[in-house]
């Protein structure tokens, strides 16, 4: 190592080592020269530089804020939509409208608990299933009386329906089911009406004339869709307790969750086939068993917001494109102003690629400076918008990875298009004509 350092100190290099170092230093000097020329041009043409950069700033702010709003709106809509549950289907009994194997039309269907067990064992792709009893029953605590919907369900119901108990409480469990305990989980609005600001967990409420102990209160959630009643206005008891108290075997509905929402249509068809075989109805008779498959809405929202975000991106891109045209025009003017300089550089040995690189770099410097300032302004706008009370309705704008990638990609394309024609014109100028000018 010491011998090598002495060799370099006295200017002795291996073959090819000197040329590599010279090439590297030349590139660095060329890059430094481009930066200096760019700075001097900005300094000499302050108004022109400001207007050009402002166009890029405004375009960057537009595209970042618009796409951020689209992402925030999509996320909030998804949260609102999944308040009822994620990738679930709710199945209700109906009447037959098609004759089948000697049976006429108009037969009323009914579900029992065993049907849920049957579906779980016969239908692949079904992640979870729960029967659901339901009826409205007067419920009271002291003098506070209301008539909420009482649902008899299985413990898995909470996971499927996104029902999360508040800290200190719990949902129905397997022991409650096994021992038919008289325990209840109440919606947050039910709790507010019956108990006000006081604690509810551990207290007794009367559902009809039957005392139940409150073991949990549902956390407040956003729910844009429902069936029968909102979860905040329900109370939940074990399905086994419901059957013993009210003496009924017929379900109000069955709810199930699929493994893969893309296969939900296949699962729904298999459900109708299994029940059709048991109850002797045409599996294609959708009125015999009505199924609300929320996964279909997931697919619809996916394509809707894909188009929405593309539309928002296009609006921002048009704004940025106009700014890019301005940059291209300015670069054409810069080329015209530097014709003599280009001729001198070409005369002393500069290549066409060197000239193209110079004007490409200056174009990207302008776009880079404007986009950096614009991005910082957009971040500030998004931060301010996140403080406004609009989340529940339209969500809040969010700068995610997709926003950054989309913005950088569009800026790169704009920079390439804005710099290509001026750079090619500069590189293809005739040296003699440049010097004569």
Secondary structure, DSSP 8 states (H G I E B T S, - for coil): -HHHHHHHHTT---TTHHHHHHHHHHHHHHHHHHHHHHHHHHHH-HHHHHHHHHHHHHHHHHHHHHHHHHHHHHHHHHHHHTTS-SSEEEEEE-B--S-BTTB-S--B----HHHHHHHHHH-TTEEEEEEEEEEEEEEEETTEEEEEEEEEE-TTHHHHHT--B-TT-----HHHHHHT--EEEE-HHHHHHHHTTS--TT-EEEETTEEEEEEEEB-----S--SSS-GGGEEEEEHHHHHHHH-----SEEEEEES-GGGHHHHHHHHHHHHHHHHT--TT-TTTEEEEEHHHHHHHHHHHHHHHHHHHHHHHHHHHHHHHHHHHHHHHHHHHHTHHHHHHHHHTT--HHHHHHHHHHHHHHHHHHHHHHHHHHHHHHHHHHTTSTTHHHH------HHHHHHHHHHHHHHHHHHHHHHHHHHHTS-HHHHHH-
